[in-house]
Amino acid sequence: MSTVMCGAMSIVLFSAWRSFPAEIGGLREWGMGLLLMVAGTVLLALRGGTVPRPLPVLSMNAVLLWGIGLSLIGTEKFYGLRPSWRLFHGIWLVGMAAIAWWLLVWPDFPVRVAVFSTLVSVIYWRQVWLIARHGERQFPTLLFGMLMLAQALVVATRGVLALFAGGTSVDLLRPGTFQNVYLAISSFMVLMLVVGFLTVATRRLQTILELRSTRDPLTQVLNRRGFADVYARERALMQRERRAISLISIDLDHFKSINDRYGHATGDRVLVHVAEVIGKVLRASDHVARFGGEEFVVLLPDTGMERACSVAERIQDVLREPRQDGLPACTASIGVACQLSAEEDLDGILLRADGALYRAKALGRDRIEVAEPASLPPRAALG
């Protein structure tokens, strides 16, 4: 039943690999690892059959080590790390050489079990370390890490017992209390590890989908929805802490002519460059969004008009700098508005910033205009 479940879970993993975004790595390796573990179980069943005994034993250990090792490669890929193929192949070669020696040259079953368990424990302990070092501080990661730790301890326990209690006590083909408990726990843990990994991968998928819903796919800055969420948070802080917020509305000058002359691919590169320029000028607490086309909006929390104009000037200065990568030069018209009251909403400050932007366009472009203060009752202003 455990073998059948492993086969079924491998199908689930391969399905997830085909349907999940490419940013979620490791699903294919985990699926292949499960299939190899199923194959190892089949080879284990052949030990007492017509096939010569050493062949299925060597094949079983080789396949199982490959399968368990692929889970390590999958975990490393999931966390965006370079796969440790040298460690993987080193463990496999050392393991197969040792197992072949104590099977064919100097037969010793307990030592073979100890060697195999030690090497598998190294693979699991390595993954425990990866999860602790690179995993997000969330419940799915904690669950995955605890399951991996438990599996490492179970495997290590068998290796210790093989050395100190003899081979009979750890021979999984002999009936006994330890054998029954070990097979039940290890089979259960393999399935639970897959569930844990899928839980972490699903959480990663949720995060990616949330980012995609709030990010502009071209420039990777916020879109309108993401900007609205950020503004709502900053406005709540403003109301509580009585501080100013400034908004900068940016529109590239004559962007249509760039698309017409150089093509839309070059135009897209220009937009990405502009987003990068704006991002480098801002603080970590500031926010930039693309509102479609060639229009960008910047939110500056805890910022008055003077600093907002300084940021706008810096953006214009960097955009005017000569380009070395072949992209056409561009300039921007900018409107700046400062919000002093939490009574004003996003539509209000955007309307004022856009009014200043249109005035900058009308007065010759490549300039900065400041919006008039909001028309609010005196009691609404910050004291």
C-alpha positions in Angstrom: 0.0 0.0 0.0 2.9 2.4 0.8 4.4 1.6 -2.6 1.2 2.3 -4.3 0.8 5.6 -2.4 4.3 6.6 -3.3 3.5 6.0 -7.0 0.3 8.0 -6.7 2.1 10.9 -4.9 4.8 10.9 -7.7 2.0 11.5 -10.2 0.7 14.4 -8.0 4.2 15.9 -7.9 4.7 15.6 -11.7 1.2 17.2 -12.2 2.2 20.0 -9.9 5.5 20.4 -11.8 3.7 20.8 -15.1 1.1 23.3 -13.8 3.0 25.3 -11.2 5.0 28.4 -12.3 8.7 27.9 -13.2 9.7 29.8 -10.1 8.8 26.8 -8.0 11.7 24.4 -8.6 12.3 20.9 -7.3 8.9 19.3 -8.0 10.2 17.2 -10.8 13.2 15.9 -8.8 11.0 15.0 -5.9 8.6 13.1 -8.3 11.5 11.2 -9.9 12.9 10.4 -6.4 9.6 8.8 -5.4 9.4 6.7 -8.6 12.9 5.4 -7.9 11.9 4.6 -4.3 9.0 2.6 -5.7 11.5 0.8 -8.0 13.7 0.1 -5.0 10.8 -1.6 -3.2 10.1 -3.8 -6.2 13.8 -4.8 -6.3 13.6 -5.6 -2.6 10.9 -8.0 -3.3 13.1 -9.8 -5.8 15.7 -10.7 -3.2 14.2 -14.1 -2.6 13.2 -14.8 -6.2 14.9 -16.4 -9.2 17.2 -13.4 -9.8 20.7 -14.0 -8.2 20.7 -12.4 -4.8 23.6 -9.9 -5.1 22.1 -8.3 -8.2 18.8 -7.1 -6.7 20.5 -6.1 -3.5 23.0 -3.9 -5.3 20.3 -2.5 -7.6 17.9 -1.9 -4.8 20.5 0.2 -2.8 21.6 2.0 -5.9 18.1 3.0 -6.8 17.1 3.9 -3.3 20.2 6.1 -2.9 19.4 7.9 -6.1 15.8 8.4 -5.2 16.6 9.8 -1.7 19.4 11.9 -3.2 17.1 13.4 -5.8 14.9 14.8 -2.9 18.0 16.7 -1.8 18.5 18.1 -5.3 14.8 19.0 -5.4 14.9 20.8 -2.1 18.0 22.8 -3.2 16.3 23.8 -6.4 13.1 24.8 -4.5 15.2 27.3 -2.4 16.9 28.6 -5.5 20.3 27.1 -4.7 22.8 25.5 -7.0 22.3 21.7 -6.8 25.0 19.9 -5.0 25.6 17.2 -7.6 29.1 16.5 -6.3 27.8 15.7 -2.9 25.0 13.7 -4.5 27.3 11.6 -6.7 30.0 11.3 -3.9 27.4 9.8 -1.5 26.2 7.5 -4.2 29.7 6.3 -5.2 30.9 5.8 -1.6 27.7 4.0 -0.7 27.7 1.6 -3.6 31.4 0.9 -3.2 31.0 0.1 0.5 27.8 -2.0 0.0 29.5 -4.0 -2.8 32.5 -4.6 -0.6 30.5 -5.8 2.4 28.2 -7.8 0.1 30.6 -9.5 -2.3 34.0 -9.4 -0.8 33.5 -9.4 3.0 29.8 -10.1 3.6 28.5 -8.2 6.6 24.9 -7.3 6.7 24.9 -5.0 9.8 27.8 -3.0 8.4 25.9 -2.6 5.1 22.8 -1.4 6.9 24.9 1.1 9.0 26.7 2.5 5.9 23.4 2.9 4.0 21.6 4.5 7.0 24.5 6.9 7.6 24.6 8.1 4.1 20.8 8.5 3.9 20.9 10.4 7.2 23.5 12.8 5.7 21.1 13.5 2.9 18.2 14.1 5.3 20.3 16.2 7.7 21.5 18.3 4.8 17.9 19.1 4.0 17.1 19.9 7.6 19.8 22.5 7.5 18.6 23.9 4.1 15.1 24.3 5.5 16.3 25.9 8.7 18.6 28.3 6.8 16.5 29.2 3.7 12.9 28.4 4.6 10.4 31.1 5.3 9.3 31.5 8.9 5.9 30.0 8.4 4.0 27.0 9.6 4.3 25.0 6.3 8.1 25.3 6.5 8.1 24.4 10.2 6.0 21.3 9.4 8.3 20.3 6.5 11.4 20.8 8.7 10.1 18.8 11.6 9.1 15.9 9.3 12.5 15.9 7.7 14.2 15.9 11.1 12.0 13.0 12.2 12.9 11.0 9.1 16.6 11.7 9.7 16.3 10.4 13.3 14.4 7.3 12.2 17.0 6.3 9.6 19.9 7.1 12.0 18.3 4.9 14.7 18.3 1.9 12.3 22.0 2.4 11.6 22.9 2.6 15.3 20.9 -0.5 16.0 22.6 -2.4 13.2 26.0 -1.8 14.7 25.2 -2.5 18.3 22.2 -4.9 18.2 23.2 -7.1 15.2 21.8 -7.6 11.8 18.8 -9.7 12.8 17.2 -6.9 14.7 17.2 -4.5 11.7 16.6 -7.0 8.8 13.4 -5.7 7.4 12.5 -9.0 5.8 12.4 -10.8 9.2 9.3 -10.4 11.3 9.8 -8.5 14.5 8.7 -5.5 16.6 11.4 -3.2 15.3 10.8 -4.2 11.7 7.1 -3.6 12.0 7.5 -0.3 13.7 10.3 0.9 11.4 8.5 -0.1 8.2 5.3 1.6 9.4 7.0 4.8 10.5 9.4 5.1 7.5 6.6 4.4 5.0 4.4 7.0 6.7 7.2 9.5 6.9 8.0 9.3 3.2 4.4 10.1 2.4 4.3 12.9 5.0 7.5 14.4 3.6 5.9 14.6 0.2 2.8 16.2 1.8 5.1 18.6 3.7 7.0 19.5 0.5 3.8 20.1 -1.4 2.5 22.2 1.4 5.5 24.5 1.2 5.3 24.5 -2.6 1.6 25.5 -2.4 2.4 28.3 0.0 5.1 29.5 -2.4 2.5 29.3 -5.2 0.1 31.4 -3.2 2.8 34.1 -2.6 3.7 34.2 -6.3 0.1 34.5 -7.4 -0.4 37.3 -4.8 2.6 39.1 -6.2 1.4 38.7 -9.7 -1.9 40.2 -8.8 -0.2 43.3 -7.4 2.8 43.7 -9.7 3.1 45.0 -13.2 4.4 42.1 -15.3 6.8 44.1 -17.4 8.5 46.4 -14.9 7.8 44.3 -11.8 6.8 47.5 -9.9 3.4 47.8 -8.3 0.3 48.0 -10.4 -2.9 50.0 -9.6 -4.2 47.3 -7.2 -0.9 46.9 -5.4 -0.5 50.7 -5.1 -4.0 51.1 -3.7 -3.2 48.5 -1.0 0.0 50.3 -0.1 -1.6 53.7 0.0 -4.4 52.4 2.3 -1.7 51.2 4.8 0.2 54.5 4.6 -2.9 56.5 4.9 -3.8 54.6 8.1 -0.3 55.3 9.5 -0.7 59.0 8.5 -4.0 59.3 10.4 -2.5 57.7 13.5 0.9 59.4 13.5 -0.2 62.7 11.9 2.4 62.9 9.2 2.5 64.0 5.6 2.4 61.9 2.4 3.6 63.1 -1.0 2.7 61.6 -4.4 4.6 62.1 -7.6 2.9 61.5 -11.0 5.4 60.8 -13.8 4.7 60.6 -17.5 7.3 60.1 -20.2 7.5 62.7 -22.9 6.8 61.7 -26.5 6.9 58.0 -25.6 4.7 57.2 -28.6 7.4 58.4 -31.0 9.9 56.0 -29.3 7.5 53.1 -30.0 6.9 54.3 -33.6 10.6 54.8 -34.3 12.3 52.0 -32.5 9.5 49.4 -32.0 7.5 48.3 -29.0 10.3 45.9 -27.8 12.6 48.9 -27.4 9.8 50.8 -25.8 9.3 48.1 -23.2 13.1 48.2 -22.4 12.8 51.9 -21.9 9.9 51.4 -19.5 11.9 48.8 -17.5 14.9 51.2 -17.4 12.7 54.1 -16.2 11.2 51.8 -13.4 14.8 50.9 -12.4 15.8 54.6 -12.3 12.9 55.5 -10.1 13.5 52.6 -7.8 17.2 53.5 -7.3 16.3 57.1 -6.3 13.8 56.1 -3.7 14.1 54.9 -0.1 13.2 51.5 1.0 10.0 52.9 2.6 8.9 54.5 -0.7 6.7 52.8 -3.4 6.5 53.1 -7.1 3.8 51.8 -9.4 3.1 51.7 -13.1 -0.4 52.9 -13.9 -0.4 51.7 -17.5 1.4 52.9 -20.7 4.2 55.3 -19.8 2.7 56.6 -16.5 4.4 56.0 -13.2 3.3 57.0 -9.7 5.5 57.3 -6.6 4.3 57.4 -3.0 6.6 59.0 -0.5 5.5 58.3 3.1 6.4 60.8 5.9 7.5 63.3 3.2 6.7 66.9 2.7 6.7 68.9 -0.5 10.3 70.1 -0.4 11.8 66.5 -0.3 9.2 65.3 -2.8 10.4 67.9 -5.3 14.0 67.0 -4.6 13.2 63.3 -5.5 11.4 64.4 -8.6 14.4 66.5 -9.7 16.7 63.6 -9.1 14.6 61.3 -11.3 14.7 63.8 -14.1 18.4 64.3 -13.8 19.1 60.5 -14.0 16.8 60.1 -17.0 18.6 62.9 -18.8 22.0 61.2 -18.4 23.6 59.8 -21.6 22.8 56.1 -22.3 25.5 53.6 -23.0 23.3 50.6 -23.8 21.7 51.8 -27.0 18.4 52.8 -25.5 16.9 56.1 -26.8 17.0 59.0 -24.3 13.8 60.1 -22.7 12.5 62.8 -20.5 9.6 63.0 -18.1 7.0 65.5 -17.0 6.2 65.4 -13.3 3.4 66.5 -11.1 3.9 66.6 -7.3 1.2 66.7 -4.7 1.4 66.6 -0.9 -1.3 65.2 1.4 -1.6 66.8 4.8 -4.9 65.2 5.9 -6.2 61.7 6.2 -9.5 63.1 5.1 -8.3 63.1 1.5 -8.4 59.8 -0.3 -6.3 58.3 -3.1 -8.5 59.6 -5.9 -8.2 63.1 -4.5 -4.4 63.2 -4.3 -4.1 61.5 -7.6 -6.4 64.1 -9.2 -4.2 66.9 -7.8 -0.9 65.3 -8.9 -2.3 64.6 -12.4 -3.5 68.2 -12.7 0.1 69.3 -11.9 1.4 66.8 -14.4 -0.9 68.1 -17.2 0.2 71.6 -16.4 3.9 70.5 -16.8 3.0 69.0 -20.2 1.2 72.2 -21.3 4.2 74.4 -20.2 6.7 72.6 -22.4 7.3 69.1 -20.9 10.4 67.9 -19.1 9.6 69.9 -16.0 8.1 69.7 -12.5 4.9 71.3 -11.4 3.5 71.4 -7.9 -0.2 70.8 -7.2 -2.4 73.2 -5.2 -3.2 72.1 -1.6 -6.3 70.1 -1.1 -9.5 72.0 -0.5 -10.4 70.6 3.0 -11.9 72.0 6.2 -9.3 73.6 8.5 -9.9 70.9 11.2 -8.8 68.2 8.7 -5.2 69.6 8.3 -2.4 68.1 10.3 -1.4 70.2 13.3 
